[in-house]
Amino acid sequence: MAAAAALQNPINNSLVFSRVIGIDLMEAKLFECEKLMNYFSQSLTDAIGIPSSGIEIINNNFLCEEFDWVWAIVTVVYACSTCYSGKQMESLMSRFVHLSVGCIVLLVDKEIRCENNSCDVMDQLCMYNCDVDSESGKTSAFTFLDSMPCKTTWGHATVNIYRKIV
């Protein structure tokens, strides 16, 4: 239940979004996405409030500079980050600085944290008003909302859900 609440659009407290953009490098994933969008066209319209024809699907790397404009306008970020290296996660987290307060971040099998104790990215995210982890004493610009198991094509994964608070 907490996961469903976390996925609500932070702007209007609903599951309706004015714009949906999917960016992925893997053409096979985009092809499957398009097949699902066509199959569930009316359900998608009912669920997210816009016709599936209004969903943009882009075959590219969402960490490229040409997509930096996206980070300031999104309300939900989803990254299937199971196989992301430490460097890829740091690159992803560096974009989180531009997210609006209230933005929801869903990460598969990864957490919003730094792999080492001195991380410039985390310092940028934690300039002020951050949550403090009572065990580690580390601060975060995000609050952890929930985690949930998820069945995947490769087995089982955990989806961690966060909300940006500063």
LINRA-V213896 format. One record per residue. N is the residue number from 1. OMEGA is omega in whole degrees, 0 to 359 (999 if undefined). D_FIRST is the distance of its C-alpha to the first C-alpha in Angstrom with 2 decimals. Layout:
BEGIN
n=[N & N]
omega=[OMEGA & OMEGA]
d_first=[D_FIRST & D_FIRST]
END
This chain:
BEGIN
n=[1 & 2 & 3 & 4 & 5 & 6 & 7 & 8 & 9 & 10 & 11 & 12 & 13 & 14 & 15 & 16 & 17 & 18 & 19 & 20 & 21 & 22 & 23 & 24 & 25 & 26 & 27 & 28 & 29 & 30 & 31 & 32 & 33 & 34 & 35 & 36 & 37 & 38 & 39 & 40 & 41 & 42 & 43 & 44 & 45 & 46 & 47 & 48 & 49 & 50 & 51 & 52 & 53 & 54 & 55 & 56 & 57 & 58 & 59 & 60 & 61 & 62 & 63 & 64 & 65 & 66 & 67 & 68 & 69 & 70 & 71 & 72 & 73 & 74 & 75 & 76 & 77 & 78 & 79 & 80 & 81 & 82 & 83 & 84 & 85 & 86 & 87 & 88 & 89 & 90 & 91 & 92 & 93 & 94 & 95 & 96 & 97 & 98 & 99 & 100 & 101 & 102 & 103 & 104 & 105 & 106 & 107 & 108 & 109 & 110 & 111 & 112 & 113 & 114 & 115 & 116 & 117 & 118 & 119 & 120 & 121 & 122 & 123 & 124 & 125 & 126 & 127 & 128 & 129 & 130 & 131 & 132 & 133 & 134 & 135 & 136 & 137 & 138 & 139 & 140 & 141 & 142 & 143 & 144 & 145 & 146 & 147 & 148 & 149 & 150 & 151 & 152 & 153 & 154 & 155 & 156 & 157 & 158 & 159 & 160 & 161 & 162 & 163 & 164 & 165 & 166]
omega=[179 & 179 & 179 & 178 & 181 & 182 & 178 & 179 & 183 & 181 & 183 & 174 & 178 & 175 & 181 & 180 & 181 & 183 & 177 & 180 & 175 & 180 & 180 & 178 & 187 & 181 & 180 & 178 & 180 & 177 & 179 & 178 & 180 & 178 & 179 & 179 & 178 & 182 & 184 & 187 & 183 & 179 & 177 & 180 & 180 & 186 & 186 & 172 & 176 & 180 & 181 & 177 & 179 & 179 & 180 & 176 & 185 & 177 & 181 & 178 & 183 & 177 & 177 & 180 & 182 & 178 & 180 & 179 & 184 & 188 & 182 & 185 & 184 & 175 & 176 & 175 & 175 & 177 & 174 & 194 & 183 & 185 & 180 & 176 & 176 & 180 & 177 & 179 & 178 & 177 & 177 & 181 & 178 & 176 & 182 & 177 & 185 & 181 & 177 & 173 & 181 & 180 & 178 & 178 & 177 & 180 & 178 & 176 & 177 & 178 & 173 & 178 & 180 & 180 & 178 & 186 & 178 & 185 & 180 & 181 & 180 & 177 & 177 & 181 & 189 & 182 & 181 & 175 & 183 & 171 & 176 & 177 & 185 & 181 & 185 & 183 & 181 & 180 & 179 & 175 & 181 & 172 & 179 & 181 & 186 & 168 & 182 & 177 & 182 & 175 & 182 & 179 & 181 & 180 & 180 & 180 & 176 & 176 & 178 & 186 & 182 & 172 & 178 & 185 & 175 & 999]
d_first=[0.00 & 3.79 & 5.32 & 5.22 & 6.35 & 8.61 & 10.11 & 11.35 & 15.10 & 16.09 & 19.34 & 18.42 & 14.70 & 14.30 & 13.87 & 17.67 & 19.86 & 23.62 & 24.40 & 23.09 & 25.18 & 24.95 & 27.46 & 28.24 & 31.43 & 31.07 & 32.61 & 31.26 & 27.63 & 28.63 & 30.49 & 27.51 & 25.36 & 28.08 & 28.32 & 24.62 & 24.89 & 27.95 & 26.48 & 23.31 & 25.18 & 24.38 & 20.70 & 20.49 & 22.40 & 20.14 & 16.87 & 18.18 & 21.09 & 23.93 & 26.01 & 25.72 & 29.32 & 28.14 & 26.18 & 28.40 & 28.66 & 30.97 & 32.56 & 33.05 & 31.88 & 29.32 & 30.86 & 34.25 & 35.70 & 35.99 & 32.21 & 32.04 & 31.74 & 28.27 & 26.70 & 27.54 & 25.98 & 22.67 & 19.30 & 17.34 & 19.04 & 18.26 & 20.75 & 21.16 & 22.99 & 23.57 & 27.32 & 27.82 & 30.67 & 30.77 & 32.83 & 30.42 & 27.51 & 29.86 & 30.76 & 27.15 & 26.46 & 29.67 & 28.24 & 25.27 & 27.90 & 28.06 & 24.38 & 23.68 & 21.88 & 18.24 & 18.26 & 15.27 & 16.56 & 15.17 & 17.66 & 18.13 & 19.73 & 20.94 & 20.25 & 21.55 & 24.60 & 28.28 & 29.95 & 32.91 & 33.52 & 35.17 & 33.21 & 34.41 & 31.18 & 29.16 & 31.97 & 31.64 & 27.89 & 28.51 & 31.42 & 30.14 & 27.35 & 25.35 & 22.95 & 25.03 & 23.88 & 25.44 & 26.42 & 27.96 & 28.86 & 27.81 & 26.44 & 23.88 & 23.38 & 19.68 & 16.98 & 14.70 & 10.99 & 9.55 & 11.05 & 10.34 & 13.18 & 14.47 & 17.49 & 20.19 & 23.76 & 25.12 & 22.98 & 19.75 & 18.31 & 15.70 & 13.89 & 13.93 & 12.35 & 14.57 & 15.57 & 19.33 & 20.54 & 24.29]
END
